[in-house]
């Protein structure tokens, strides 16, 4: 009887992950939460325009990113996805959601800009500390503007 129950639980877990939901939400953090940086969307700079980059080492971070946020990032655990986005009007906040596709193991970062009616058209920096990418694993960024 115990074997039947155990087998049933394993099969339910397998099929619930594999068939009914092809994606897995992954926990992420950022430089503000993890390292106490402030207003990174405006204060942190990288030479990009409507694009993103994956930074995997402290040396690359120090040479590519400028501003008032200069932490020693744990690049053994994290990669830093950082990008710039020009907006048509002001911004209140940015929300992030990282999803892994179960079948391909590739990632999709949804970056949701919650804007306001201000006529200021900023070019903002967005970023997330994501779990270290596996060899061959790719990540796409989906920009959502609300």
Secondary structure, DSSP 8 states (H G I E B T S, - for coil): -HHHHHHHHHHHHHHHHHTS--EEEE--B-HHHHH----HHHHEEES-SSEEEEE-SHHHHHHHEEES------TTTEEEEEEEEE-SS-EEEEEEEEEEETTT--EEEEEEEEE-S-S---EEEEEEEEE---TT--EEEEEEE-
